[in-house]
Amino acid sequence: MLQLEHIRKVYPRGAHGVVALDDISLVVNRGEFLSVMGPSGSGKSTLLNLVGCLDRPTSGRLSIDGVETTGLDDDALTEVRRRRVAIIFQFYNLLPTLTAVENVALPRLLDGARERDTARRASTLLERVGLGHRLGFRPDELSGGEMQRVAIARALMSEAPLLLADEPTGNLDSATAGSVMELLVETVREVGLTLVLVTHDAGVAARSDRHVVIRDGRLVADDRRRAGTAASA
């Protein structure tokens, strides 16, 4: 599903630049739940941005769902991001003037999908995440946990095979965070998605099939917890 080969990312700064990632090689199998840990500034978010096609590596090769992305032009890279990758952001990124169902439906509407079919699908996803009674509520009428659930439903709306999550429980209290993680893991297993999740929380990482640790831009640990994760890359 996801393959990184000798990925290096250098941001131009000063005479030599800042090395954010240094020779990262990693394979994530289809259907696997991988958590990425490491201290602040270690390169976790940079890695997620590269895998999400929001940025490009300085060198190395990156393949997503069988598509080699590093040589693509901007239009082709945008197409990979739209069709093959969904992202759950830490700060939700919901549009404040839209209702929950409109926020979930928006990505498909922008792709030209029929409004009636899209609204029905968005409503079904919100019901799946326990928000069937909040369809018409705007973000400022929702709790943090409810907004994160809307963000999860929006990510599922794309039907992308690769789901990325950037500290999805970082702004939630412990009880709400546990509930949201339970929902996320259950939904990912049910749908059969590949999940790559960045977290500082060891309890969150403990739910994953496998976790890796990045420090100073390098991969320093790779621990597979469960046997029998999907073997197709």
C-alpha positions in Angstrom: 0.0 0.0 0.0 2.7 2.5 1.1 6.4 2.3 0.3 9.1 4.8 1.2 12.6 4.3 -0.1 15.5 6.3 1.3 13.3 9.4 1.7 15.1 12.6 2.6 13.6 16.0 3.1 15.7 19.1 3.5 14.2 22.6 4.0 16.3 25.4 2.6 17.7 27.5 5.5 21.2 28.9 5.9 24.1 27.4 4.1 23.2 23.8 4.3 19.5 23.7 5.0 17.6 21.9 7.8 17.3 18.1 7.4 13.8 17.1 8.5 13.9 13.5 7.3 17.1 11.5 6.7 17.1 8.2 4.7 13.6 6.9 5.8 12.7 3.5 4.3 9.4 2.0 5.3 6.7 -0.3 3.9 3.2 -0.2 5.2 1.0 -3.1 4.2 -2.6 -2.9 3.0 -5.0 -2.9 6.0 -2.3 -2.2 8.5 -2.6 0.3 11.4 0.7 2.1 11.8 1.4 4.6 14.6 4.3 7.1 14.3 5.8 8.4 17.5 8.7 10.7 18.4 9.5 13.9 20.2 8.4 17.3 18.9 10.5 18.4 15.9 11.5 14.8 15.1 10.0 14.8 11.6 6.7 13.1 12.2 4.6 15.8 10.7 7.0 16.1 7.8 6.6 12.4 7.1 2.8 12.7 7.2 2.9 15.7 4.8 5.0 13.7 2.3 2.8 10.6 2.5 -0.3 12.9 2.2 1.1 14.4 -1.0 1.0 17.9 0.6 4.8 18.2 0.1 7.5 16.5 -1.9 10.7 14.7 -0.7 14.0 16.2 -1.6 15.2 12.8 -2.7 14.1 9.1 -2.5 11.0 7.3 -3.8 7.4 7.3 -2.5 4.7 5.0 -3.8 1.0 5.0 -2.7 -1.3 2.2 -3.6 1.0 1.2 -6.4 1.5 4.7 -7.8 5.0 6.2 -7.8 4.4 9.8 -6.7 7.8 11.4 -6.6 8.0 12.0 -10.4 4.5 13.3 -10.8 3.6 16.9 -11.8 1.4 19.0 -9.5 -1.9 18.1 -11.3 -1.2 14.3 -11.1 0.0 14.6 -7.5 -3.3 16.4 -6.6 -5.2 13.6 -8.3 -3.4 11.0 -6.1 -4.2 13.0 -3.0 -7.9 13.3 -3.9 -8.4 9.7 -4.9 -6.1 7.6 -2.7 -5.4 9.6 0.5 -7.7 11.0 3.2 -6.5 13.1 6.1 -7.9 13.7 9.6 -6.3 16.9 11.0 -5.7 17.6 14.6 -7.7 20.9 14.5 -10.6 19.4 12.5 -10.4 21.9 9.6 -14.2 22.1 9.4 -15.8 25.1 7.6 -17.6 27.1 10.2 -20.5 28.2 8.0 -21.4 24.7 7.0 -23.4 22.1 8.9 -22.0 18.7 9.9 -23.6 17.0 6.9 -22.4 19.8 4.5 -18.9 19.6 5.8 -18.8 15.8 5.3 -20.4 16.1 1.8 -18.3 18.9 0.5 -15.3 17.0 -0.8 -17.5 14.8 -3.0 -19.6 17.8 -4.2 -16.4 19.5 -5.3 -15.7 16.4 -7.3 -19.0 16.8 -9.1 -21.0 14.1 -7.3 -24.8 14.4 -7.3 -26.0 16.5 -4.3 -28.8 14.2 -3.3 -26.7 11.0 -3.3 -23.8 12.8 -1.6 -26.1 14.2 1.2 -27.5 10.7 1.8 -24.0 9.2 2.0 -22.8 11.9 4.3 -25.8 11.4 6.6 -25.1 7.7 6.7 -21.5 8.2 7.7 -22.5 10.7 10.4 -24.9 8.1 11.8 -22.1 5.6 11.8 -20.0 7.8 14.0 -22.9 8.5 16.4 -23.9 11.9 15.1 -27.2 11.2 13.3 -28.8 13.7 15.7 -26.3 16.4 14.8 -26.6 16.6 11.0 -27.8 20.2 10.9 -25.4 21.5 13.6 -22.5 23.8 12.7 -19.0 23.4 14.2 -19.6 26.1 16.9 -22.6 24.0 18.1 -20.5 20.9 18.5 -18.1 19.7 21.2 -14.5 18.9 20.4 -15.2 15.2 20.3 -18.2 15.7 18.0 -16.1 17.9 15.6 -13.5 15.2 15.5 -16.2 12.6 14.6 -17.3 14.9 11.8 -13.7 15.0 10.6 -13.5 11.2 10.6 -16.8 10.9 8.7 -15.5 13.5 6.1 -12.3 11.4 5.7 -14.3 8.3 5.1 -16.5 10.1 2.6 -13.6 10.1 0.1 -13.4 6.3 0.1 -9.6 6.6 -0.2 -7.7 3.4 0.7 -5.1 5.3 2.8 -6.1 7.2 5.9 -3.7 9.6 7.7 -4.4 11.1 11.1 -2.3 13.8 12.7 -2.7 13.7 16.5 -6.5 13.1 16.1 -7.0 13.1 19.9 -4.5 15.8 20.8 -7.2 18.4 21.6 -9.6 16.1 23.5 -9.9 15.2 27.1 -8.9 11.6 28.0 -12.5 10.2 28.1 -13.4 11.7 24.8 -10.1 10.8 23.2 -10.6 7.1 24.2 -14.1 7.2 22.6 -12.9 8.8 19.4 -9.9 6.3 19.1 -12.2 3.4 19.7 -14.5 4.7 16.9 -11.6 5.3 14.5 -10.0 1.9 15.0 -13.3 0.1 14.8 -14.3 2.0 11.6 -10.9 1.5 9.9 -11.0 -2.3 10.7 -14.6 -2.5 9.4 -13.9 -0.7 6.1 -10.5 -2.3 5.6 -8.4 0.9 5.4 -4.7 1.4 5.9 -4.2 3.9 8.7 -1.0 5.9 9.5 -1.5 7.9 12.7 1.0 10.4 14.2 0.7 10.6 18.0 2.5 11.5 21.2 0.2 9.2 23.2 1.6 5.8 24.1 -1.9 4.6 24.9 -3.0 5.5 21.3 0.0 3.8 19.8 -0.7 0.6 21.8 -3.9 0.1 19.7 -1.9 -0.1 16.5 -0.6 -3.2 14.7 2.8 -1.7 14.6 4.5 1.5 15.7 7.7 3.3 14.5 9.7 5.9 16.3 11.4 8.8 14.5 14.1 10.9 16.2 16.1 13.7 14.6 14.6 12.8 11.2 15.7 9.1 11.3 13.8 5.9 11.9 15.1 4.5 15.2 12.6 1.8 16.1 10.0 -0.4 14.3 7.9 -2.7 16.4 5.2 -4.9 14.9 2.7 -6.0 17.6 0.4 -8.3 15.9 1.0 -11.2 13.5 -1.3 -11.6 10.6 -1.7 -8.1 9.4 -2.5 -7.9 5.7 0.6 -8.8 3.6 -0.2 -7.0 0.4 1.8 -3.8 0.0 
